[in-house]
Amino acid sequence: MQPKKVNVSINPDTMKVLSEMRLKLSQELGFVPSYSQVIQHLLKQAEVPTKRIDSIVDMLTNEGDANE
């Protein structure tokens, strides 16, 4: 069974950036997200470019097959 929560150590510079992102998100969302929610949001945002790149590669690959 996996633990429900895991503690991590974050250096002060990273914590400053995380706190700034938390403030920005709180202004956008209208509530103050937990640090865990901020991290989850950032991870989801990091996945978006990867999916876009994969989609573009698939599109180009499929077009290349059709033109051959």
N, C-alpha and C positions, 0 to 999 in steps of 0.2 A: 504494500500500500504506500502510495506517495504522500509526502506531507502536503497539507493544504497551503502552507506558506513557507517561503524560503527567505531568509535574511541575507542581504548583500551589503558590502561596504562600497561606498562611492567616494571618490576623491572630491575635495572641496570645489574644484573647478567644474567638475561634472554636475555636482549638486547645484551649483549656481545656475548652470544652463537648464537643468531640470526644473528648478524653481521658476525661472523666467518663462519656460514653456507652460508650466502650470498656471501662472498668472495670465498668460496670453489665452490659454484654453478657457480659463474661468470667465474672461471677458467675452469670449465668443459663445460659450455655452450657457452662461447665466448661473452657474454654480461652480464651486471649487472642487475639481476632481482630486481624487487621492493620487499620491505619487505612483501607486500601482497602475491606476487608470491612465496616467500620463505616459508611463512606459509602454503600456499596451497600445495606446494610440500611436506612439512613435514607431513601434514595431509594425503596426498595420500600414502606416504611411510608407515605411521602408519597403514593404512588399509590393506596393503599387507600381513603381518603376520597373521592377523585375517582371511583373505580369505584362506591362505594356511592351517591354522589349521582346518577351516571348511571343506576344501576339504579333508584333511587327515581323519577327523572324518567320513565324508560321505563315503570315500573309505573303511575304516575299518568296518563301519556299514554294508555296502553292502556286503563285503566279509564275515562278520559274518553271515548274513542272508543266503548266498549261502551255507555255510558249515553246517548249522544246519539241 
